[in-house]
Amino acid sequence: MRKLVFLIAFFTSLFFTSCEEVVDVDLDTAPPKLVIEAAINWEKGTSGKQQVIKLSTTTGYFESQIPVVSNAIISIKNSKNQTFNFVEFNKSGRYICNDFIPQLNEQYTLTVISKGNTYTATETLKSVAPIIRIEQKNDGGFTGKETEIKAYFTDPGDEDNFYLFKYVYSNKITSNYYVSEDKFYQGNEIFSSTVDEDLKTGDEVEITHYGISKQYYNYMNILVSIAGSNVGGPFQSPPATVKGNIINTTDKNNYPLGYFSLSETSTKKYKIE
């Protein structure tokens, strides 16, 4: 018996000793890629003149800082050959335009020139139906104990529409994104929704509906499926590469990440009761 106890103690000691060993994981590091965040959003009832485009690069998995890209030349041109220039602010990788002219169903072309490469993309500014009311249920979800929020709108019946829905919570770092098409509810009143067990009285939810193109719908549908709906942002690094609509015309094999989109938006804030 004493021998048995000794052997058990010996092997247990070996087990815990092995658990304390540091294992170095050698991760492959790919060359950094340019990331272009060019989401032009026009909130209903505003001029939409000020728009921002962000440039950065991908970095190592364990890095805490995202490298920004400075000294680029960025512009957007509409079908009337009006050019809107984006100027970098304080070497931040944020490029700002203060005279943009948003127009529904207008086609726009983005051009980004950075480090000897030229990147272009073309998209159309899509409309969105306004949020008309917000409802709260305290017995939602599968358990019947979660807080459910619904934001209602009436889908136009004379065209095919695609939507991106975004929910931002005052009690969370992450946001919730998902996409929808009006294939089964065209011309009817419909809603976006969120169900959350952590929402409590006094918390605030900001709801934004985006009108998007079919191409952007397909892109975001893949991106949300890979990264999950609860993410820090639509361009947070997913576990797989998703190509957007921006092309490197200098070197097609060196494509950037990100997407050029133009949306009319409808935003409402709601305080949990």
N, C-alpha and C positions, 0 to 999 in steps of 0.2 A: 504493500500500500504506500509506504514511504517513497519507494522508487517511482510509483505511478504519479504521486503528487509532485515529485521533483521534475519528472518529464513534462507534465502539464505546465508547471511554472516556467520551465526552460523554453518550451515552444511558444508560450504566451509572451515571454520577454522578447524572443526573436521577432514575433509578429508586430509588437508595438514599436520595436526599434526600427523595423523596416518601414513602418508607416511614417516615421519622422524624417526619412531621407528626402532631400530636395531633388525634384525631377526637373531638369531643364528641357523645355519644349522648344525645339528648333523649328520656327515657322518660316515658310518661304515668304520672301518679301518681293512683291511685284513692283515694277516701276510705277511711280505715282501718276494718276490720271487726272486730267482737268475735270472739275465738277462745276457745271453751269446751272445755277438756280435762277431761271428766267420765267417766273410766274407773274404775269401782268394781270392784276386783279382790280376790277372797277366796281366799287361798292355802289349800289343803287342810291341815288340822291346826292352823290358827290361828283366833283369834276373829274377825278381820276388822273389829274395832271402829274402828280408825283408818283413815280414808280422806281423800284429798286431791283437791280440784278446783282447777284452775289457770285463771286468766283473763288474757288478753293481747289485743293487737290486731295486725293486720297492719301492715307498715311498708314503706318503700322497699326496692328490690332490693339496693342497695349499703349499707344500714344494717347495722351490726354488733350493735346492741342491739335486743332485742325489748321493746317497751313493755308493762308490766304494768298491770292494771286493778285499782284499789283501791276500797274503800268500797262493794262490792256486798253484796247480801243473798242468801244461797244456802241452800236447804234441799232435802231429799229426803223424800218422804212415801210410806209403803207403803200397801197396800190396807186395812190396819186403822186408817188415819189416824194412825199414829205418825209424828212429824216429827223428822227428824235435821238439826240446824243446823250449818252450816259457817262457822267464824269465821276471818277473815283473820289471818295471822301476820305481824306486823311490816311492814305495807305492801308485802308481797312479791308480791301477786297469787296467793298460795297460801292456799287456804281449807281449814281442817282440821276434821274431825269425829272425836271420840274415843269416841262411844257408838253407832256405827252397828250395826245388827243385820242381818246377811246371812242370807237364807233362800232356798233353791233354789226356783225356779219362782214366786217371789213377784214381784208387779208393783210397780214403783216409779215415782214421778213427780218429776222434777227441776224446780225453779223458781229462776231467777236474775233478780234485779232490779238493773239497773245503768243509771245515767244516764237515768232516766225510761222505760226500756223493760223489759218483762217477757218472759222467755224460758222456754219449758217443753218438756219431752220426757217420754215414757213408755217404759219398757223392762222386760224380765223377766230376772231373774238365772238364768243357764244353768249347768248342771253340766258337769264335764269328767272324762274317764277318767284315772286316775293313770298317770304314766310308770312302767313296771315294770322296764325295763332299758335300758342304753345300750351300743351296739356301735361299734367303730372298725375301719375298713378303710384301709390305707395305699396301696391300689392302685385307688382309686375314680376316678370321673369319666371323661370321654371319653379322656383321655390314659393312664389307668391309673396315674398318678403323683400323684394328688391324695388328700388325707386326707378320708375320708367318715365322718360321724357319723350314726348312726340312733338315735332315741329311740322305743322301742316302747310301745304301749298297746293295750288291748282295747276296741274300740268297743262300746257297748251295743247289743244287737240289737232292743230293743223300742221304739226311738224314732229319729227323724231327728236327727242331730247335725251341728253346724257348728263348725269349729275355726279359731283363729288361732294360728300357731306363730311364736315369736320366738327367735332365736339371737343372743346377745351374746358377743363375743370379747374376750379380754384384750389381744390384740395389734392391735385396730382401734378406731377411733372410731365407725364405723357399725355398725348391727345389721342382721340379716336377718329380714324378715317375709314370711310367705305364709299363705294361707287354704286350707281344704279342707272338703269335705262328704263324708258317709259313704255317698253314693249307691251306690258300687260296692264298698264293703267293710263294709257294715253287719253288726255282730255278730262281726266277725273281728279278729284281731290285726293291727295295722298300725303304721306308724311315720311320724314326721316325719324330715327329714334335711337335712344340709348338706354341700356338697362345697367344699373350699377348698385351694388349692395353697400358701397362706401359713402354714397351721397347722404348728407344729413342737412337738417334745417339750417338755412343761412348760407350754404355753399352756393357758388355761382357757376352757371354753365353758359359758355358762349357757343352759339350754334351758327355755323356758316354753311350756306348752300352755294355751290359753284356751278355755273353752266359751262360744260366742257364739250370738246369735240369727241367724235367716236374714237379717233386715234388715241387721244389722251385717256379716254375711258379704258381702252384696252391696255394701255401702259400701266395705269394706276391699279387696274384689276389684278394684273400680274404682281406688281410691286407690293400691294397690300396682302396678297395671298402668301408671298414669300416672307415678308417682314412681320406679318400680323397686323391687326387693325390698331392695336394700342402701341403707338410709337411716338418718338419725340418729334418727328417730322417726316414728310414724304420722301426726303432725300437722305434720311439716316441710313447708314450702310447696311444693306441686306446681306444674307448669307450667299447670294449669287448675284452675278452681274446682269442688270437689266438695261438694255440699250434704249435710249430715248430717240427723239426725232432730230437731234442736232448732229450735223455731219461735219467732219474735218475735211474740207475740200483740198487741203494741202497734202494730207496723208490719211487716206481713208481707213487704214488699219489702226491708226492711233485715234480712235474715236473717244469723245468725252462722255461723261456721265451727266445725267440731268435731263431736263425737258423744257422746251419753250412752249408755254401755254398762255392763252388769253381768255379771261373769264369775267363775266358780270357776276357779282356776288350779292347775296342777301344775308345780313348778319343780325342776330338778335341775342340779347343777354337775358337769362332767366335765373331768378333766385329761388332755390329750393324752399318749399313751404313745409 
